[in-house]
């Protein structure tokens, strides 16, 4: 598994993960799964953009751009 990332600004960061084994074949098989998500809701670590590609139980690439801060009850 290869993971790297950094801050884009004081409020946002990015992270990329490559070649991560998700589970064993004996637990089941994910043949192909793609997730593209652009969550604009203001909440815990959102807004966020996510792209995730899984092939045969392995993450090929996962890209996240996300809000760095946690929200509190006062922010809601």
C-alpha positions in Angstrom: 0.0 0.0 0.0 1.2 3.4 -0.9 -0.4 6.5 0.7 0.6 10.1 0.5 -1.0 13.5 0.9 -0.7 17.0 2.1 -2.5 20.2 2.9 -3.8 22.3 0.0 -4.7 25.2 2.2 -5.5 25.9 5.9 -8.9 24.3 5.4 -8.4 21.5 2.8 -6.1 18.6 2.3 -5.7 15.7 -0.2 -4.7 12.1 0.1 -4.0 9.4 -2.5 -3.8 5.6 -1.8 -2.6 3.1 -4.3 -2.7 -0.7 -4.3 -4.3 -1.5 -1.0 -5.7 -5.0 -0.3 -9.2 -4.6 1.1 -10.1 -8.2 2.1 -9.3 -11.9 1.4 -11.0 -13.8 -1.4 -12.4 -16.2 1.1 -14.5 -13.3 2.5 -16.0 -12.6 -0.9 -15.0 -10.9 -4.1 -15.5 -7.3 -5.3 -14.9 -7.7 -9.0 -15.2 -4.0 -10.0 -16.4 -1.1 -8.0 -16.1 2.6 -8.8 -17.2 5.4 -6.5 -17.2 9.1 -7.4 -18.6 11.4 -4.7 -18.7 15.1 -4.4 -20.2 15.8 -1.0 -21.0 19.6 -0.6 -22.7 19.2 2.8 -21.0 21.2 5.6 -20.1 18.7 8.2 -17.3 16.6 9.7 -14.5 16.5 7.1 -16.9 17.7 4.4 -17.1 19.2 1.8 -15.2 16.4 0.2 -14.4 14.9 -3.2 -13.7 11.2 -3.4 -12.7 8.8 -6.3 -12.2 5.2 -5.5 -11.5 2.3 -7.9 -11.6 -1.3 -6.6 -10.7 -4.4 -8.8 -10.6 -7.9 -7.4 -10.6 -6.9 -3.7 -7.8 -4.4 -4.2 -8.0 -0.6 -4.2 -6.3 0.4 -7.4 -6.5 4.2 -6.6 -8.4 6.2 -4.1 -8.2 10.0 -4.2 -9.7 12.2 -1.5 -9.8 16.0 -1.2 -11.4 16.9 2.1 -12.1 19.6 4.7 -9.5 19.2 7.5 -11.6 20.4 10.4 -14.1 18.6 12.7 -17.4 20.3 13.3 -18.9 20.9 16.7 -22.5 21.2 17.9 -22.1 25.0 17.9 -21.3 25.0 14.2 -24.5 23.2 13.2 
